[in-house]
Amino acid sequence: MVINSGIKEAREKKMMTQNDLAKRMGVDVNVIKDWEENNTMISLKDVRRLTKYLDATSDQLLLGCTKPLLIYQV
């Protein structure tokens, strides 16, 4: 699963510690650790919250994309 590395990468890019992110989100630091270590599933609600706190798109977090995906209609 890519999201664990996506969260860590986005968090480090913002120069935040796991503790910093946990405080901003109002969760225990172990929640962030578990997400980054892929020990627990993350809800879509929390993905949306992470996009706000990490200034990242859901594509970046979920798929490891550096740029948003373009969808073409045929």
N, C-alpha and C positions, 0 to 999 in steps of 0.2 A: 504494500500500500504506500502511496506516495505522500499522503497528507502529513505523516509524521515528519518527514524531511522538509516538506513545504512549510510547516509551521515553524520549525526550528530555523530554517533559512530566512524566512521573513522576519522572525523575531530578532535574529542576530543582525540582520540588515538595519533594523531600527535601533540597534545597540541597546536592546532590552535583555534583562535576565529573565529566567523563568519566573522568578519572584515578582519582578516588575509587572509582567504580563498578568500573573495571577491576581495581583492587587487591583489592577485596572479592570479586570473582568469580574472581580468579586468572588473568586474561587480559591480553593486551597492550592498551593504550589504543586501538590502531588497530582492534581488534575492535569496541569500542563505537562508535567513529567510523563504521566501515563499516555497522554496524546502523542508526545514526541517519541516515546519508546514503543508506540503502537500496542500498548497493553489494554486500552479500552477504545471502544467506538466513540466517535464524536457525532453529536447530533447536527442536523442542518442548521438549527437555530444557533448553535455555538459556532459553526462555520461562518454564518453571517456576522456574528459578533466579532469574530477574529478578523474578518476583512476590514472592519471598522478600526480596530485597535492596531492592526499591523499595516494598514494602507496597502492591502493586497487584494487581488481579485479572488473569487472562489476558484477560478481556473488555476491560478497560481498555487493555491493551497491544495486543491484536490488532485490536480493533474501534473503539477510541477512545471507548468507552462511559464515561460518568462514573459510572454506577451499574451493578451487575450486571444482566444480562438476566434477565427472568422468563420461564420457559417454561410455557405453559399446555397441559394435556392436554385434548383434547376428547373 
